[in-house]
């Protein structure tokens, strides 16, 4: 059976390759200069295509930026997606593992993490993403099984997210700071956030 790449015409392969080049160039430019500091003309020059050709792939800068955000969330979600067998494990331990995977993903994929959680564009709306919904379902399960104190599930979930995001963004944005042992620091932040929700009964 032929793969999709084998059945594409040379023109289609060229278009796909150019689209990828545009996205890669735009990701680097936005990460370096921010949303306001980048123009479509600059990206076209970087790729080596005409200004008009760029608009055949993305109708405007907002669409291009949002495509990169969605790509980052897809990459992030794939990393955190656990097999069905793992989802039936201890929910508290699954949250601990998820927290560490979250941080490690951000550190290993700083550009994708920045697009998902740090870089913004004017008027951009944030919405719950699948990794957050998965974390929230684990938090709710911890409450249902009386492992966590009963409280608002979104407050609990967002407090865990804030802890993970805080340490991830600090390690990404302040690499020259004299951090303590990285693994110990990440473990302390994640464990403290989760332990603070545990039921005392």
C-alpha positions as CSV (number, residue, x, y, z in Angstrom):
1,X,0.0,0.0,0.0
2,X,1.4,3.4,-1.0
3,X,2.0,6.0,1.7
4,X,0.4,9.4,1.4
5,X,3.7,10.9,0.4
6,X,4.0,8.5,-2.5
7,X,0.6,9.4,-4.0
8,X,1.1,13.2,-3.8
9,X,2.0,15.0,-7.0
10,X,5.3,16.9,-7.2
11,X,3.3,20.1,-6.9
12,X,1.6,19.0,-3.8
13,X,4.8,17.8,-2.2
14,X,6.3,21.2,-3.0
15,X,3.4,23.0,-1.5
16,X,3.6,20.9,1.7
17,X,7.3,21.5,2.0
18,X,6.9,25.2,1.5
19,X,4.1,25.3,4.1
20,X,6.4,23.6,6.6
21,X,9.2,26.0,5.8
22,X,6.9,28.9,6.4
23,X,5.7,27.5,9.8
24,X,9.3,26.8,10.9
25,X,10.5,30.3,9.9
26,X,7.5,31.9,11.6
27,X,8.0,29.9,14.8
28,X,11.6,31.2,15.0
29,X,10.6,34.8,14.2
30,X,7.7,34.9,16.7
31,X,9.7,33.3,19.4
32,X,12.5,35.9,18.9
33,X,10.5,39.1,18.2
34,X,7.0,38.5,19.6
35,X,3.8,38.7,17.7
36,X,3.9,42.5,17.1
37,X,7.5,42.4,16.0
38,X,6.9,40.1,13.0
39,X,5.4,40.8,9.6
40,X,4.3,38.5,6.9
41,X,6.7,40.2,4.5
42,X,9.6,39.4,6.9
43,X,8.6,35.7,7.0
44,X,8.3,35.6,3.2
45,X,11.8,37.0,2.9
46,X,13.2,34.5,5.4
47,X,11.6,31.6,3.5
48,X,12.6,33.0,0.1
49,X,9.1,33.0,-1.4
50,X,7.0,35.9,-2.7
51,X,4.7,37.9,-0.4
52,X,1.7,36.8,-2.4
53,X,2.7,33.1,-2.3
54,X,2.8,33.3,1.5
55,X,-0.9,34.3,1.5
56,X,-1.8,31.3,-0.5
57,X,-0.9,29.2,2.6
58,X,-2.1,31.5,5.4
59,X,-4.6,34.3,4.9
60,X,-3.0,36.6,7.6
61,X,-0.5,36.7,10.4
62,X,-3.1,35.8,13.0
63,X,-4.0,32.6,11.1
64,X,-0.3,31.7,10.9
65,X,0.3,32.3,14.6
66,X,-2.8,30.4,15.6
67,X,-1.7,27.4,13.5
68,X,1.6,27.3,15.4
69,X,-0.3,27.4,18.7
70,X,-2.5,24.5,17.6
71,X,0.5,22.5,16.5
72,X,2.2,23.1,19.8
73,X,-0.9,21.9,21.7
74,X,-1.1,18.8,19.5
75,X,2.5,18.0,20.2
76,X,2.0,18.6,23.9
77,X,-1.1,16.5,24.0
78,X,0.5,13.6,22.3
79,X,3.3,13.6,24.9
80,X,0.8,13.5,27.8
81,X,-1.5,10.9,26.3
82,X,-1.3,7.8,28.4
83,X,-2.3,4.3,27.3
84,X,-5.7,3.1,28.5
85,X,-4.1,0.6,30.9
86,X,-2.2,3.4,32.7
87,X,-5.4,5.5,33.2
88,X,-6.7,2.8,35.6
89,X,-3.8,3.2,38.0
90,X,-3.5,5.2,41.2
91,X,-4.9,8.7,40.2
92,X,-2.6,10.5,42.7
93,X,0.5,8.8,41.3
94,X,-0.7,9.4,37.7
95,X,-1.0,13.1,38.5
96,X,2.6,13.1,39.9
97,X,3.8,11.5,36.7
98,X,1.8,13.8,34.5
99,X,3.2,16.8,36.3
100,X,6.8,15.7,35.7
101,X,6.1,14.8,32.1
102,X,4.5,18.3,31.6
103,X,7.7,20.0,32.9
104,X,10.0,17.7,31.0
105,X,8.1,18.3,27.8
106,X,8.4,22.1,28.2
107,X,12.1,21.9,28.9
108,X,12.8,19.6,25.9
109,X,10.5,21.5,23.6
110,X,10.8,25.1,24.7
111,X,9.6,26.6,21.4
112,X,6.4,24.5,21.4
113,X,5.8,25.2,25.1
114,X,6.2,29.0,24.6
115,X,3.6,28.9,21.8
116,X,1.2,26.9,23.9
117,X,1.5,28.8,27.1
118,X,3.7,31.9,27.0
119,X,3.5,33.8,23.7
120,X,0.2,35.6,23.1
121,X,-1.3,37.7,20.3
122,X,-3.7,40.6,20.8
123,X,-7.3,39.3,21.0
124,X,-6.2,35.7,21.4
125,X,-8.7,33.7,23.4
126,X,-7.6,30.8,25.6
127,X,-9.7,27.7,25.8
128,X,-9.4,24.4,27.8
129,X,-7.1,22.0,26.0
130,X,-7.2,18.1,26.1
131,X,-4.2,17.8,28.5
132,X,-6.0,20.1,31.0
133,X,-9.2,18.2,30.6
134,X,-7.3,15.0,31.3
135,X,-5.7,16.4,34.4
136,X,-9.1,17.7,35.6
137,X,-10.6,14.2,35.2
138,X,-7.8,12.8,37.3
139,X,-8.4,15.5,40.0
140,X,-12.1,14.7,40.0
141,X,-11.3,11.0,40.3
142,X,-9.1,11.7,43.3
143,X,-12.0,13.6,44.9
144,X,-14.5,10.9,44.1
145,X,-12.2,8.3,45.7
146,X,-11.6,10.5,48.7
147,X,-7.9,10.9,48.0
148,X,-8.2,14.7,47.7
149,X,-10.1,17.1,49.9
150,X,-13.5,18.0,48.4
151,X,-13.3,21.4,46.6
152,X,-13.9,22.9,43.2
153,X,-12.3,20.7,40.7
154,X,-11.2,23.6,38.5
155,X,-9.6,25.4,41.4
156,X,-7.7,22.2,42.3
157,X,-6.7,21.5,38.7
158,X,-5.6,25.0,37.9
159,X,-3.5,25.2,41.1
160,X,-1.6,22.1,39.9
161,X,-1.3,23.6,36.4
162,X,0.0,26.9,37.9
163,X,2.7,25.0,39.8
164,X,3.8,23.1,36.8
165,X,3.7,26.1,34.5
166,X,5.6,28.2,37.1
167,X,8.6,25.9,37.4
168,X,8.6,25.2,33.6
169,X,8.5,28.8,32.5
170,X,11.1,29.8,35.0
171,X,13.5,27.1,33.9
172,X,13.0,28.1,30.3
173,X,13.1,31.8,30.7
174,X,15.9,32.0,33.3
175,X,18.4,29.4,32.3
176,X,21.4,31.3,33.7
177,X,20.0,31.4,37.2
178,X,21.9,29.2,39.6
179,X,19.1,26.6,40.1
180,X,19.4,23.8,42.6
181,X,19.4,20.2,41.3
182,X,16.8,20.4,38.6
183,X,15.1,17.0,39.2
184,X,14.9,17.6,42.9
185,X,13.4,21.1,42.3
186,X,10.8,19.8,39.8
187,X,9.8,17.0,42.2
188,X,9.5,19.3,45.1
189,X,7.2,21.7,43.2
190,X,5.0,19.0,41.8
191,X,4.8,16.9,45.0
192,X,4.1,20.0,47.2
193,X,1.2,21.1,44.9
194,X,-0.3,17.6,44.9
195,X,0.3,16.9,48.6
196,X,-1.5,20.1,49.5
197,X,-4.7,18.6,48.0
198,X,-4.6,15.3,49.8
199,X,-7.4,14.4,52.2
200,X,-6.4,14.3,55.8
201,X,-9.1,11.9,56.8
